[in-house]
Amino acid sequence: FVTLAIVGFGSWLFHSTLSRSMQLVDELSMLFTVSVLLYVVRESRSPFNQPNTILAASLFGGCILVSALYIFIHHPLFHQVAYILTVGIVVVEGLSVVYKNPVYMRLYVCSMLFFVFGCLCWEIDIHGCSHLREMRKSMHEGSTLYMLYGLTQFHAWWHVLAGLGTYGHIITMCSTRSLILGRPHGVTYVAGILPVLTTDFSAEKKM
């Protein structure tokens, strides 16, 4: 959750300043966050309180290497490929974990669909930004197409869908980890949509 908040803060810094340095904060924080998610997925079945320092160091070193190369090369495609490949590994690894503990399979699949559609919106915005801008010029206030104006803001949809997908992934992994460790827990839905993990600490102490 902390890394997700860092990505949100980095994104806010970049979009409010549009500076080169804040762009790096935004993009590289995404890479570090997905690496943390990969660590969580890989260690979801490990014994309690036994951190995998080798895996953590390897992921951290990989992030540093990719960050250094990206700063040197500064080609958007390099960051996109590195990020999407890592996300792909997280999705596959997460699916294998949830498949063996299918209680939260539906939540995981829905979360990943949100994220995949978010990535599609991101790619559409990257490669079709100029066309989308021209399209929005014809959607001025008062026109019949004005109600569709917001739907063409694919970059905004990327943020919304990716954020929801990542949040759902975190809830799924936390819930599955609690299930594996035998901790009393549950998942409730705020307004029937937003999943929230609940844990009965008092019951855990009695066990």
Buried (B, 14 or more C-beta within 10 A) or exposed (E): EEBBEBBBEBBEBBBEEEEEEBBBBBBBBBBBBBBBBBBBBBBBBEEEEEEEEEBBEEBBEBBEEBBEBBEEEEEEEBBBEBBBEBBEBBBEBBBEBBEEBEEBBEBBBBBBEBBBBBBBBBBBBBEBEEEBEEBBEEBEEEEEEEEEBEEBBBBBBBBEBBBBBBBBBBBBBBBBBBBBEEBBBEBEEEEEEEBEBEBEEEEBEEE
